């Protein structure tokens, strides 16, 4: 009889530990850095006043030295870097896709890499400063979005595509 009670208690404790462990794994995915980044990205779709907003994109020609990566400063100042700027009403209606980004679309990188890129994009507000800063294609299969290194996300690329629709930028 004692053996059965001991076996039952051992089974109950094992099941309880299993449920606690599984629950801890689920809640661990809710990273505050990830949630803050998601909030920053989705808030772009809610912008209604476009006065004083400027979107600037810098891109190094993809056909010239494809393995070269640049810091933001060197990319901005390089003579082969293309630059494109949209201001005020030119940005209107082009931020809507940021509202469709979900937490599952953002996966943080586990390893920190140098902040280098071939494309640098920044959305600035005259009142609030930098709202969006992207460093793309730095050679480590990661992007930097507002200073946070993430794994590549198709949703983020889809969201910035309307901003890059001008023909004179590659």
QUIWO-V788631 format. One record per pair of residues at least 24 apart in sequence whose ideal C-beta (glycine too) atoms are under 10 Angstrom apart, sorted by the first residue. I is the first residue (numbers start at 0). J is the second residue. D is the distance in whole Angstrom. If there is no record, write none. Layout:
BEGIN
<<I:J:D> <I:J:D>>
END
This chain:
BEGIN
<<28:102:8> <28:103:9> <29:102:8> <30:102:9> <30:105:9> <30:106:10> <30:107:6> <32:105:10> <32:107:7> <32:146:10> <32:147:6> <32:149:10> <33:102:6> <33:105:5> <33:106:8> <33:107:6> <33:147:8> <33:149:8> <34:102:7> <34:105:9> <35:145:9> <35:147:8> <36:100:9> <36:102:9> <36:105:6> <36:107:9> <36:144:6> <36:145:6> <36:146:9> <36:147:5> <36:149:8> <37:100:7> <37:101:8> <37:102:5> <37:103:10> <37:104:8> <37:105:6> <39:97:9> <39:130:8> <39:131:8> <39:144:8> <39:145:6> <39:147:9> <40:94:10> <40:97:5> <40:98:9> <40:99:10> <40:100:5> <40:104:9> <40:105:8> <40:130:10> <40:131:7> <40:144:7> <40:145:8> <40:152:10> <40:154:9> <40:155:7> <40:158:8> <41:97:6> <41:98:5> <41:99:8> <41:100:6> <41:101:9> <41:102:10> <41:158:10> <42:94:10> <42:97:8> <42:98:9> <42:130:8> <42:131:10> <43:90:10> <43:93:10> <43:94:5> <43:95:9> <43:96:9> <43:97:4> <43:98:8> <43:100:9> <43:122:7> <43:130:6> <43:131:6> <43:158:8> <44:94:5> <44:95:5> <44:96:7> <44:97:5> <44:98:3> <44:99:8> <44:100:9> <44:158:9> <45:94:9> <45:95:10> <45:97:9> <45:98:7> <46:90:8> <46:91:9> <46:94:6> <46:95:10> <46:97:9> <46:122:9> <46:124:8> <46:127:10> <46:130:8> <47:91:9> <48:87:10> <48:91:10> <48:124:9> <48:126:9> <49:85:10> <49:86:9> <49:87:5> <49:88:6> <49:89:8> <49:90:5> <49:91:5> <49:92:9> <49:93:10> <49:94:9> <49:124:9> <50:86:10> <50:87:6> <50:88:8> <50:124:9> <50:125:8> <50:126:9> <51:86:9> <51:87:7> <51:123:9> <51:124:6> <51:125:3> <51:126:6> <51:127:9> <52:85:8> <52:86:7> <52:87:6> <52:88:9> <52:89:9> <52:90:5> <52:91:9> <52:94:9> <52:122:7> <52:123:7> <52:124:6> <52:125:8> <52:126:9> <52:127:10> <52:130:8> <53:84:6> <53:85:7> <53:86:5> <53:87:8> <53:89:9> <53:90:8> <53:121:8> <53:122:7> <53:123:5> <53:124:8> <53:125:8> <54:83:8> <54:84:7> <54:85:4> <54:86:8> <54:89:8> <54:90:6> <54:93:8> <54:94:9> <54:120:7> <54:121:7> <54:122:5> <54:123:8> <54:130:9> <54:131:8> <54:159:9> <54:162:5> <54:163:9> <55:82:7> <55:83:7> <55:84:5> <55:85:8> <55:86:9> <55:119:8> <55:120:7> <55:121:5> <55:122:8> <55:123:8> <56:81:8> <56:82:7> <56:83:5> <56:84:8> <56:85:8> <56:118:7> <56:119:7> <56:120:5> <56:121:8> <56:122:10> <56:133:9> <56:135:10> <56:159:9> <56:162:7> <56:163:6> <56:165:9> <56:168:6> <56:169:10> <57:81:7> <57:82:5> <57:83:8> <57:84:10> <57:116:9> <57:117:9> <57:118:7> <57:119:5> <57:120:7> <57:121:9> <57:168:10> <58:82:8> <58:83:8> <58:116:9> <58:117:7> <58:118:5> <58:119:8> <58:120:9> <58:135:9> <58:136:9> <58:163:9> <58:168:7> <58:169:6> <59:116:9> <59:117:5> <59:118:7> <59:119:9> <59:136:9> <59:169:9> <60:117:9> <60:169:7> <61:117:7> <61:118:9> <61:136:9> <61:169:7> <62:169:9> <64:117:10> <65:117:8> <65:136:9> <65:138:10> <66:117:10> <66:138:7> <67:115:9> <67:117:8> <67:138:9> <68:112:10> <68:113:8> <68:114:10> <68:115:4> <68:116:7> <68:117:7> <68:134:10> <68:136:8> <68:137:5> <68:138:5> <68:139:9> <69:115:6> <69:116:7> <69:117:7> <69:118:10> <69:119:8> <69:134:10> <69:137:9> <70:113:8> <70:114:7> <70:115:6> <70:116:8> <70:119:9> <70:134:9> <70:137:10> <71:114:7> <71:115:9> <71:116:7> <71:119:5> <71:121:9> <71:132:9> <71:134:7> <71:143:10> <72:119:10> <73:115:9> <74:115:9> <74:116:7> <74:117:7> <74:118:8> <74:119:5> <74:134:9> <75:119:7> <75:121:10> <80:117:9> <80:118:10> <80:119:9> <81:118:10> <81:167:8> <81:168:6> <81:169:6> <82:119:10> <82:167:10> <82:168:8> <83:120:9> <83:162:9> <83:163:7> <83:164:10> <83:165:6> <83:167:7> <83:168:4> <83:169:9> <84:165:10> <84:168:10> <85:122:9> <85:162:7> <85:163:9> <85:164:9> <85:165:8> <87:125:10> <89:162:9> <89:165:9> <90:122:8> <90:161:9> <90:162:7> <92:161:8> <93:158:9> <93:159:9> <93:160:9> <93:161:4> <93:162:5> <93:163:9> <93:164:8> <94:122:8> <94:130:9> <94:131:9> <94:158:8> <94:159:9> <94:161:8> <94:162:8> <95:158:9> <95:161:8> <96:154:8> <96:155:9> <96:156:10> <96:157:6> <96:158:4> <96:159:8> <96:160:8> <96:161:7> <96:162:10> <97:122:10> <97:131:8> <97:154:9> <97:155:8> <97:157:10> <97:158:5> <97:159:9> <97:161:10> <98:158:9> <99:154:7> <99:157:8> <99:158:7> <100:152:8> <100:154:5> <100:155:7> <100:157:9> <100:158:6> <101:154:8> <103:152:10> <103:154:9> <104:149:9> <104:152:5> <104:153:8> <104:154:4> <104:155:7> <104:157:10> <104:158:10> <105:144:8> <105:147:8> <105:149:6> <105:150:8> <105:152:6> <105:154:8> <105:155:8> <106:141:10> <106:149:6> <106:150:4> <106:151:9> <106:152:7> <107:141:9> <107:147:7> <107:148:7> <107:149:6> <107:150:8> <108:139:8> <108:140:9> <108:141:5> <108:142:9> <108:143:9> <108:147:9> <108:148:4> <108:149:6> <108:150:6> <108:151:10> <109:141:10> <109:148:9> <109:150:9> <110:139:8> <110:141:8> <110:148:8> <111:139:10> <111:141:9> <111:148:6> <112:137:7> <112:138:8> <112:139:4> <112:140:9> <112:141:6> <112:143:9> <112:148:6> <113:137:7> <113:138:9> <113:139:8> <113:143:10> <114:143:6> <114:146:8> <114:148:8> <115:139:8> <115:143:9> <116:142:8> <116:143:7> <118:142:9> <118:159:10> <118:163:9> <118:168:10> <118:169:9> <119:143:9> <120:144:10> <120:159:6> <120:162:7> <120:163:8> <122:159:9> <122:162:8> <131:155:10> <131:158:10> <131:159:8> <131:162:9> <133:159:7> <135:159:9>>
END
